[in-house]
Amino acid sequence: MRVFNFAAGPAALPLEVLEQARNELIDWNGSGMSVMEVSHRSKAFVAAAEQAHHDLRELLAVPGNYKILFLQGGATGQFAFIPMNLARPESSADYLITGQWSKKAVGEARRYCKANVAADAGANYSTVPVQSALQFTDGAAYVHYTPNETIGGVEFNYVPQTGGVPLVADFSSTILSRPIDVSKFGLIYAGAQKNIGPSGLVVVIVRDDLIGKARPGTPSVFDYKAMADDNSMLNTPPTFSWYMAGLVFQWLKRQGGLAAIGDRNRLKAKKLYAAIDASTFYANPVEKQSRSWMNVPFTLAKPDLEKAFLQGAAKAGLTNLEGHRSVGGMRASIYNAMPSAGIDALISYMKEFERTNV
Ligand SMILES: *Cc1c(COP(=O)(O)O)cnc(C)c1O
């Protein structure tokens, strides 16, 4: 039986996509082989990879002067590969800190360049800094931020203005959740396992002028130019993850694209926050204007009931609601693949749990 899976990542995939993958698992495209068993250089795989690339470009309306790369090493790999590709050891780079992922990103960047904190929202990371609070460094190679902090459930409701300095964004947990204006960014990256497909793949969308500047010593597979020149196939890519991402992109197009999925996501989040706000038993710690559409943390007025809450939820087919191990509480991750019915089921369970426990 399928459950409503609220995991933060690896996260739920659309059932339709899983069914399609299952149906063609052992005989893909009439080849008599699984997609996992064919050469990444074969005509059929190259065509599927190109289709995925094309569909992603169309979904996000990626302008022609950006390359889309399908890489490995996760979003965490990019924490290092970004400074290796965009900065020299003596360069400065600015980081906006709004939670644990942006902290990790600046920590890793410090190994490769002079990474400065241009803003730190602090105070338990329940909000984002306003534009006027951002203190940029003159001559910084880039500005990095995390539009959606997956653990804290904190999201920027604006795109920072950097005065022409390339803006680099870790979109891991919010990519494809709604339309964005790619032209405002120098580089966008996202680990696949939240809103794109299975883990093993990280998507990088990078403006042409930022390609070809990797410092000496950068491994070729992490050099944006080397990978762009070879259509992300300098070596064997994570073929199955790429194929699955392609199925997800097609599913998104069938949903009506990002405007349509964005409307659905906004309503899903609105409903869940409204239920939390209407109750005195549940609370969300994030300032209203910075609340994430994708990751909704919440606490119980009686923390000793958390275990019972989670056990009852699992029984009701609502899984992976425990908060990140570092913060505790609950967290419902409600990415594209979470249907509205999952939100409704969670809300009714929460109401029933509250009714029987206060
Ligand atoms: C999950 C996540 C990461 C880490 O991704 P990996 O693929 O495990 O390296 C980084 N940043 C954000 C915002 C995330 O949600």
The ligand as an SDF file (V2000), in Angstrom:
LIG
                    3D

 15 15  0  0  0  0  0  0  0  0999 V2000
   19.2060   18.3220    0.7960 C   0  0  0  0  0  0  0  0  0  0  0  0
   19.8840   19.6090    0.6640 C   0  0  0  0  0  0  0  0  0  0  0  0
   21.2720   19.6990    0.4480 C   0  0  0  0  0  0  0  0  0  0  0  0
   22.1810   18.4890    0.4500 C   0  0  0  0  0  0  0  0  0  0  0  0
   21.9890   17.6870   -0.6500 O   0  0  0  0  0  0  0  0  0  0  0  0
   22.9460   16.4420   -0.9470 P   0  0  0  0  0  0  0  0  0  0  0  0
   22.4800   16.0210   -2.2830 O   0  0  0  0  0  0  0  0  0  0  0  0
   22.6850   15.4430    0.1440 O   0  0  0  0  0  0  0  0  0  0  0  0
   24.3400   16.8980   -0.9280 O   0  0  0  0  0  0  0  0  0  0  0  0
   21.8250   20.9540    0.2850 C   0  0  0  0  0  0  0  0  0  0  0  0
   21.0670   22.0640    0.3030 N   0  0  0  0  0  0  0  0  0  0  0  0
   19.7330   22.0100    0.5050 C   0  0  0  0  0  0  0  0  0  0  0  0
   18.9400   23.2780    0.5160 C   0  0  0  0  0  0  0  0  0  0  0  0
   19.1020   20.7900    0.6810 C   0  0  0  0  0  0  0  0  0  0  0  0
   17.7740   20.7400    0.8690 O   0  0  0  0  0  0  0  0  0  0  0  0
  1  2  1  0
  2  3  1  0
  2 14  2  0
  3  4  1  0
  3 10  2  0
  4  5  1  0
  5  6  1  0
  6  7  2  0
  6  8  1  0
  6  9  1  0
 10 11  1  0
 11 12  2  0
 12 13  1  0
 12 14  1  0
 14 15  1  0
M  END
$$$$
